Amino acid sequence: HIANFSKGEFPSKIARECLLAGHNVIYLHAKGARRPFCREFTFDPAKPAGPQLKELLKTQKIFQKLQKNIRYVEFIEFKDYAKSLEQILRTENIDIAFLGAAVSDYGIGSFPGKISSTEEELCLRLTKNLKVIKKVKDWSRRPIFQVGFKLLSGAPADELIEKAYISGLTNKSDLTIANDLSSIRSKEREVYIVTPDRGVHKLRGNDVA
């Protein structure tokens, strides 16, 4: 299957904040993706161990209190993601859906038999995957608040906001969170929350998740 290098850090932070706010969470995630409260602690041997271990134990106690409120659903391929998401929406009473999984827009169909290893070149034909975010409100058994995401690379803020606005209207999202790859890789991360009426709220640094 076709995948990317995203580790799901942003969605895991959103899920973490939802748990801390007292909500129940169904966490649909790719295999190996980051989970809420996991891998948040890095031990630095150059610093005193006491305060670091104290912070680790604090995080553990918080998670132990909240772990009953989260259910994990893992997927590997796009078809697994789409099937699991539809099943969750049709069977569970979901209030808010954060569509933050970085799934592929294109996929590879199945090939009957074995692919020959004698050819000098191998061409793969990609086909467009279902735009799952457009189906969320149709699949949901109840009215749902939908949060979409838009990621660009090296785009100026006005272009990023405009693309997020169009994406939100196209996908029927109630909010769209706009990110730029260059900002994600920097220490001064910025995101824009864009509404269907062109409202924009900017978050930066510590305000992000």
C-alpha positions in Angstrom: 0.0 0.0 0.0 1.0 3.7 -0.3 1.6 5.5 2.9 3.4 8.6 4.1 5.8 9.6 7.0 3.2 11.2 9.2 3.2 9.8 12.7 -0.1 11.4 13.9 1.4 13.7 16.4 -1.2 16.5 15.9 -4.2 14.2 16.1 -2.8 12.5 19.2 -2.5 16.0 20.9 -6.1 16.8 20.0 -7.2 13.5 21.4 -5.2 14.2 24.6 -6.9 17.5 25.1 -10.3 16.0 24.5 -9.6 13.4 27.2 -8.4 16.1 29.6 -11.6 18.0 28.9 -13.6 15.0 30.1 -14.8 13.6 26.8 -14.9 10.0 25.6 -12.7 9.4 22.5 -12.6 6.8 19.8 -9.1 7.1 18.4 -9.0 5.8 14.8 -5.3 5.6 13.9 -2.8 4.1 11.5 -0.6 1.2 12.8 2.4 2.6 14.5 1.0 6.1 14.8 1.4 8.1 18.0 -1.2 7.7 20.7 -2.3 10.2 23.3 0.1 10.5 26.2 2.6 8.1 24.6 6.1 9.1 23.7 5.7 12.5 25.2 8.6 12.1 27.6 12.3 12.3 26.6 14.9 11.6 29.3 17.9 13.9 29.2 20.8 12.3 31.1 22.5 15.8 31.2 19.8 17.1 33.5 18.8 16.0 37.0 16.8 12.8 37.0 14.5 13.6 39.8 12.3 16.3 38.2 12.1 14.4 34.9 11.0 11.2 36.7 8.5 13.2 38.7 7.0 14.6 35.5 6.8 11.1 34.0 4.9 9.7 37.0 2.6 12.7 36.8 1.7 11.9 33.2 1.3 8.2 34.0 -1.2 9.0 36.8 -3.2 11.3 34.5 -3.4 8.6 31.8 -4.4 5.9 34.3 -7.4 8.0 35.3 -8.4 8.7 31.7 -7.6 5.5 29.8 -11.1 4.1 30.4 -12.4 7.0 28.3 -10.5 6.1 25.1 -11.0 3.2 22.6 -8.3 2.5 19.9 -9.2 1.4 16.4 -6.2 0.6 14.2 -6.0 0.6 10.5 -3.3 -0.3 8.0 -4.6 0.5 4.5 -7.0 3.1 3.2 -9.8 0.7 2.7 -9.5 -0.4 6.4 -9.7 3.3 7.4 -12.8 4.0 5.4 -14.6 0.9 6.5 -13.8 1.5 10.2 -14.8 5.1 10.0 -18.1 4.3 8.4 -18.8 1.6 11.0 -18.0 3.9 13.9 -20.2 6.7 12.5 -23.1 4.4 11.8 -23.1 2.6 15.1 -21.8 5.1 17.7 -23.3 8.4 18.9 -20.4 10.8 17.7 -20.7 14.5 18.5 -17.4 15.7 16.9 -15.3 14.1 14.2 -11.7 15.3 13.7 -10.6 14.1 10.3 -6.9 14.4 10.9 -5.6 11.0 9.5 -3.1 11.6 6.7 -4.5 9.0 4.3 -3.5 8.7 0.7 -5.5 10.4 -2.1 -4.5 7.7 -4.5 -4.2 3.9 -4.1 -3.1 0.8 -6.0 -5.6 -1.8 -7.1 -5.1 -5.5 -6.6 -3.1 -7.5 -9.2 -4.2 -11.0 -10.2 -1.4 -13.5 -9.8 2.3 -12.8 -9.4 4.1 -9.7 -10.8 7.0 -10.7 -13.1 10.5 -9.9 -11.8 12.1 -10.0 -15.3 11.0 -6.6 -16.5 13.5 -3.7 -16.4 10.7 -1.3 -15.5 7.5 -1.6 -13.5 4.7 0.9 -13.9 2.1 1.3 -11.1 -1.3 2.6 -12.0 -2.8 4.7 -9.3 -6.6 5.3 -8.9 -8.3 8.0 -6.9 -9.4 7.0 -3.5 -12.9 7.8 -2.1 -12.9 11.3 -0.5 -14.0 10.0 2.9 -14.5 13.4 4.5 -17.3 14.1 2.0 -19.2 11.0 3.3 -18.9 11.7 7.1 -22.2 13.5 7.5 -24.0 11.0 5.3 -22.6 8.1 7.4 -23.2 9.6 10.8 -26.3 8.3 12.6 -26.8 11.7 14.1 -26.0 15.4 13.4 -22.2 15.7 13.7 -19.7 18.6 14.0 -17.0 17.9 11.4 -13.5 19.3 11.6 -11.3 18.9 8.5 -7.6 19.6 7.9 -5.8 21.3 5.0 -2.0 20.9 4.6 0.1 22.8 2.1 3.8 23.3 1.7 5.5 26.7 1.5 2.3 28.6 0.9 1.8 32.2 2.1 -0.9 32.6 4.8 -3.5 34.1 2.6 -3.3 31.2 0.1 -3.4 28.6 2.9 -6.5 30.2 4.4 -8.2 30.5 1.1 -7.5 26.8 0.2 -8.8 25.8 3.7 -11.9 27.8 3.2 -12.7 26.2 -0.2 -11.9 22.8 1.3 -14.3 23.3 4.1 -17.1 24.3 1.8 -16.4 21.4 -0.6 -16.3 18.8 2.2 -19.1 20.3 4.3 -16.8 20.8 7.3 -17.8 23.0 10.2 -14.2 24.0 10.9 -11.1 23.5 8.8 -7.6 23.5 10.5 -5.0 24.8 8.0 -1.3 23.8 8.4 1.8 24.5 6.3 4.5 21.9 6.2 7.3 24.4 6.7 5.6 25.7 9.8 5.1 22.2 11.2 8.9 21.6 10.9 9.8 24.8 12.6 9.7 25.5 16.3 7.2 28.3 15.8 4.2 26.3 14.5 1.2 28.2 13.3 -2.2 26.9 12.4 -5.3 28.7 11.2 -8.9 27.7 12.1 -11.1 28.6 9.3 -15.0 28.7 9.4 -17.5 28.4 6.5 -18.2 32.1 6.8 -14.5 33.0 6.3 -13.8 33.5 9.9 -10.1 32.9 10.8 -8.5 32.3 14.2 -4.7 32.0 14.3 -3.0 29.7 16.8 0.8 29.7 17.4 3.3 27.9 19.5 2.0 26.7 22.8 -1.6 27.4 21.8 -1.5 24.6 19.3 -3.1 21.5 20.7 
